């Protein structure tokens, strides 16, 4: 995976995070969901911007990898607690895939 592919993956991931925050807000009136979704999406977009910069490629990859790992753990715990695939299970899976792709494909070398 090259940096262009990594950036596309991160844009899609950020969009899913923000959309998930909005869905949580609209369905359950959850402001924490809305805020967390936007903050997570912005962090992922910052990672993408760093990957595009000449000096911040490694920092962007580290930020994206650690954010995806943290969200995978967070949503995995929520899924284990609720046993409902939506939203915890799905976001745990998506976050785990992003984490594994960044860890194994190493797009920033």
N, C-alpha and C positions, 0 to 999 in steps of 0.2 A: 504494500500500500504506500503510495506516495503522499506528499503533503496536500496535493489537490484533493485526492480521495478522502484524506483525513478531514479536511476542511468541510467537504460536502457532508460527511458523516456527522460532524459536529453541528452543522446548521440544522440538519434533520433532528438530531438529538435535542438541541436547544428548543426547536419548535414543539417537539413532543412534551418537553418539560413545561413550557409556558402554556400549551394547550391543556395539559393535565391540571395545572393550577387553576385555569379558568373553569374547567369542568367541575373541579372540586368546589369552587366558589358558587357556580350556578346551581349545582345540584344540592349542595349541603350548606350553602351560605358560609363556607369556610374561608375566612380571610387569611388564616395562616397558610392554607393551601395555595391561595392566589399569590401571596407574598413569596413563599418558598419556591413556587414554580418560576416566578419571574427572577428571583435572585439566582437560582440554579441555572436558568437559561442564560442570564447575563454572564455568569462565571464561565460557562461553556463558550459563549461568544468571545469573551476576552481571551480564552485559551486559543480559539481559532485565529483571532487577530495576532496573537503572539507568534503563532505558527507561520503566519504570512510575513512577519517582520524578520529581518536578517539576523538580528541579535537575540531574538526571543524564541527561536524555534524549540529549543530543548525545554525552556520554561513552559511554553504552551503545551507541549506534550505531557510534561509532568503534571501540570494543572488539570488537563483533561483527564488523564489517567486516574489521578487521585480523587477528582470529583466524581467520576463514574464509579469508582470503588466505594466511596462513601455513600453515594446514592443507592448503589446495589445492596449494601449492608442495611441501610435505613429501610428501603422498601422490602427487602427480604424479611426483616423483623416484623414489619407490618403485615406482610402476607402470612407469615407463620402464626401471628396472633389472630388474624381475622379469618384465615382460610378462604378468603375471597380473592379470585384472580384479578379482579378489577378493583382498584387501580394498582394495589401493591405488587401483586404477582407479575403483571405485565411490565411495570416499570422496573422491577427487580431484574427481570429477564433482559430488557432493553439495556439497562445500565451495565449488567454483567457482560453482554455482548460488546458494548462499546469499550469497557475496561479490557476485555480479553483481546479485542482487535488492536488496541493501542499497546497492550503489553506484548503480544506475540508478533504482530506485524511490524511493530516499531517504525512508524512512518517518519520519524524525525532523525533518522541517522543519515 
